[in-house]
Amino acid sequence: MAALDGPRWGPKSGGKPKLIVFLLHGLGADGNDLIDLAPYWGNAVPDALFVSPHAPEKHDGAPFGRQWFSLSDRTPANRLAGVKMARPVLEAAITEECAAAGLPESAVVLMGFSQGAMTALYTGLRRQVEPAGIMAYSGMLIAPELLEAEIMGRPPVLLVHGEADEVVPAAASHQAEAALRALNVPVEATYSERLPHGIDDAGLAAGTLFLQRVAAPFATA
């Protein structure tokens, strides 16, 4: 299994990290796509290390970019098969990064955009060690019908989506919100009326507050 690599930033404090925030990019991008969020959020969580790995596969629909799994076939069955393959790669990266930083694997936030959000939700809710939180931007809860039997923890989840998203409809996050609430997962959601497939200031602000809350238990560690 190939190890993930990619850009990293922080901690802003200059000290030992107390939290690791994984930034999982979308289809066709790479780790450089989200690392610029780190200085912004690093102001709120100065003891966090931000890691933005390149997804493990080359994008099979373009001559550049990476993918967590193929979406050449966009059926639910293919999405499920793909995210199942991506999960152990991300799990291994979490274990490796936490070991290198001397942190428990609970000191992790999984943030993802689009396909990265799908991967973060699928993996984070099934981890043996519950992450501190999951932030899913413009994503989807893959195979929600399986989650009740497979869920391993109930970390706080932030869902952020633009109602004008033409790539992953906002209905996907509305459906995820309902499914997670039904399983007693603590969820908060932010929807931006005119936002297409992207992240706006409202989403960044929601992420800032979420990170501050989930990082607080680790601040004195």
C-alpha positions as CSV (number, residue, x, y, z in Angstrom):
1,M,0.0,0.0,0.0
2,A,1.6,3.3,-1.1
3,A,2.0,5.9,1.5
4,L,0.3,9.3,1.0
5,D,2.3,12.4,0.7
6,G,1.6,16.0,0.1
7,P,2.0,19.6,1.5
8,R,1.8,20.4,5.1
9,W,1.6,23.5,7.2
10,G,2.0,24.4,10.9
11,P,1.6,24.4,13.7
12,K,1.4,28.2,13.7
13,S,2.5,28.2,17.3
14,G,5.8,26.7,16.3
15,G,5.5,24.0,19.0
16,K,4.6,20.4,19.0
17,P,1.3,19.7,17.3
18,K,-1.6,18.8,19.5
19,L,-4.0,18.1,16.7
20,I,-3.7,17.0,13.0
21,V,-6.2,18.3,10.5
22,F,-6.3,16.2,7.3
23,L,-7.4,18.2,4.2
24,L,-8.8,15.8,1.6
25,H,-9.1,17.3,-1.9
26,G,-11.7,16.7,-4.6
27,L,-11.6,14.7,-7.8
28,G,-9.0,16.0,-10.2
29,A,-7.2,18.2,-7.8
30,D,-4.2,17.3,-5.5
31,G,-3.0,18.2,-2.0
32,N,-2.0,21.7,-3.1
33,D,-5.6,22.6,-3.7
34,L,-6.6,22.8,0.0
35,I,-3.4,23.6,1.8
36,D,-4.0,27.4,1.5
37,L,-6.9,26.9,4.0
38,A,-4.3,26.0,6.7
39,P,-3.0,29.5,7.4
40,Y,-6.6,30.8,7.7
41,W,-7.7,28.0,10.1
42,G,-4.3,28.0,11.8
43,N,-5.2,31.3,13.4
44,A,-8.0,29.6,15.2
45,V,-6.1,26.4,16.1
46,P,-2.5,27.4,16.3
47,D,-1.3,24.1,17.7
48,A,-2.7,22.1,14.7
49,L,-0.6,20.5,12.0
50,F,-2.4,20.6,8.7
51,V,-1.7,17.7,6.2
52,S,-3.1,17.9,2.7
53,P,-2.2,14.5,1.0
54,H,-2.3,13.8,-2.7
55,A,-5.0,11.2,-3.3
56,P,-3.5,7.7,-4.1
57,E,-4.6,7.4,-7.7
58,K,-4.1,9.3,-10.9
59,H,-7.3,10.9,-12.2
60,D,-8.6,8.4,-14.8
61,G,-10.6,11.1,-16.6
62,A,-8.0,13.7,-17.2
63,P,-4.2,14.0,-17.9
64,F,-3.6,15.6,-14.6
65,G,-4.9,15.5,-11.0
66,R,-5.6,12.8,-8.5
67,Q,-8.5,10.9,-7.2
68,W,-9.5,9.0,-4.1
69,F,-11.4,6.5,-6.3
70,S,-12.7,6.4,-9.8
71,L,-15.9,8.0,-10.8
72,S,-15.9,7.0,-14.4
73,D,-18.9,4.9,-13.3
74,R,-21.0,7.0,-11.0
75,T,-23.4,4.3,-9.9
76,P,-23.9,3.9,-6.1
77,A,-22.3,0.5,-6.2
78,N,-19.1,1.8,-7.8
79,R,-18.9,4.8,-5.4
80,L,-19.1,2.3,-2.5
81,A,-16.5,0.0,-4.0
82,G,-14.2,3.0,-4.6
83,V,-14.5,4.5,-1.1
84,K,-13.9,1.1,0.4
85,M,-10.6,0.9,-1.4
86,A,-9.6,4.5,-0.4
87,R,-10.4,3.9,3.3
88,P,-7.4,1.7,4.3
89,V,-5.0,4.1,2.5
90,L,-6.3,7.0,4.5
91,E,-6.4,4.9,7.7
92,A,-2.7,4.1,7.2
93,A,-1.8,7.8,6.7
94,I,-3.7,8.7,9.9
95,T,-1.8,6.1,11.9
96,E,1.6,7.2,10.4
97,E,1.1,10.9,11.0
98,C,-0.1,10.4,14.6
99,A,2.8,8.1,15.4
100,A,5.3,10.6,13.9
101,A,3.7,13.5,16.0
102,G,3.4,11.4,19.1
103,L,-0.4,11.9,19.2
104,P,-3.3,9.6,19.9
105,E,-5.3,8.8,16.8
106,S,-8.2,10.6,18.4
107,A,-6.4,13.9,17.9
108,V,-7.4,14.0,14.3
109,V,-9.9,16.1,12.3
110,L,-10.9,14.9,8.8
111,M,-11.8,17.7,6.5
112,G,-12.8,17.0,2.9
113,F,-14.1,18.7,-0.2
114,S,-16.4,16.9,-2.7
115,Q,-14.9,13.4,-3.2
116,G,-12.6,14.1,-0.3
117,A,-15.7,14.8,1.9
118,M,-17.2,11.5,0.8
119,T,-13.9,9.8,1.9
120,A,-13.7,11.6,5.2
121,L,-17.3,10.8,6.1
122,Y,-17.0,7.1,5.1
123,T,-13.7,6.6,6.9
124,G,-14.2,8.8,9.9
125,L,-17.5,7.2,11.0
126,R,-16.0,3.7,10.8
127,R,-12.7,4.3,12.6
128,Q,-11.8,2.1,15.5
129,V,-10.5,5.3,17.2
130,E,-13.1,8.0,16.8
131,P,-11.7,11.2,15.3
132,A,-12.1,14.6,17.0
133,G,-14.4,15.7,14.2
134,I,-15.3,15.5,10.5
135,M,-15.8,18.5,8.2
136,A,-17.5,17.6,4.9
137,Y,-17.8,20.4,2.2
138,S,-19.9,19.8,-0.9
139,G,-19.9,16.0,-0.2
140,M,-22.1,13.0,0.1
141,L,-22.7,10.2,2.6
142,I,-22.0,7.1,0.6
143,A,-24.2,4.1,1.3
144,P,-26.1,5.6,4.3
145,E,-28.2,2.4,4.5
146,L,-25.1,0.5,5.7
147,L,-24.0,3.0,8.3
148,E,-26.2,1.8,11.2
149,A,-24.5,-1.6,11.1
150,E,-21.0,-0.3,10.5
151,I,-20.7,2.9,12.5
152,M,-17.9,2.8,15.1
153,G,-18.2,6.2,16.7
154,R,-20.2,9.4,16.7
155,P,-17.8,12.3,16.3
156,P,-19.2,15.8,15.7
157,V,-19.8,16.4,12.0
158,L,-19.9,19.7,10.1
159,L,-21.7,19.7,6.7
160,V,-21.2,22.6,4.4
161,H,-22.8,22.9,0.9
162,G,-23.8,25.4,-1.7
163,E,-27.5,25.2,-2.7
164,A,-26.4,26.1,-6.3
165,D,-23.9,23.2,-6.5
166,E,-24.1,21.8,-10.0
167,V,-21.6,19.0,-9.4
168,V,-22.8,17.4,-6.1
169,P,-26.3,18.6,-5.4
170,A,-27.0,20.1,-2.0
171,A,-29.6,17.5,-1.5
172,A,-26.8,15.1,-0.8
173,S,-25.8,17.0,2.3
174,H,-29.4,17.4,3.4
175,Q,-29.8,13.7,3.1
176,A,-26.6,13.1,5.0
177,E,-27.7,15.4,7.7
178,A,-31.0,13.5,8.2
179,A,-29.3,10.1,8.2
180,L,-26.6,11.2,10.7
181,R,-29.2,12.8,13.0
182,A,-31.2,9.5,12.9
183,L,-28.1,7.7,14.2
184,N,-27.6,10.3,17.0
185,V,-24.4,11.7,15.4
186,P,-24.0,15.4,16.4
187,V,-24.3,17.4,13.2
188,E,-24.3,21.0,12.3
189,A,-24.9,22.2,8.8
190,T,-24.4,25.4,6.8
191,Y,-26.0,25.9,3.4
192,S,-25.2,28.9,1.2
193,E,-28.1,29.8,-1.2
194,R,-26.1,31.0,-4.2
195,L,-22.9,29.1,-3.8
196,P,-21.9,26.6,-6.6
197,H,-19.4,23.8,-6.1
198,G,-16.9,25.6,-3.9
199,I,-16.2,27.0,-0.4
200,D,-17.2,30.6,0.5
201,D,-16.6,32.8,3.5
202,A,-19.6,31.4,5.4
203,G,-18.2,27.9,5.0
204,L,-14.8,29.0,6.2
205,A,-16.2,30.7,9.2
206,A,-18.3,27.7,10.1
207,G,-15.1,25.6,9.8
208,T,-13.2,28.0,12.1
209,L,-15.8,27.7,14.9
210,F,-16.0,23.9,14.5
211,L,-12.3,23.5,14.7
212,Q,-12.0,25.7,17.8
213,R,-14.6,23.5,19.5
214,V,-13.2,20.1,18.6
215,A,-9.7,21.2,19.3
216,A,-10.4,22.6,22.8
217,P,-10.0,19.2,24.6
218,F,-6.5,18.8,23.2
219,A,-5.4,22.4,23.9
220,T,-4.0,21.5,27.3
221,A,-2.7,18.0,26.4
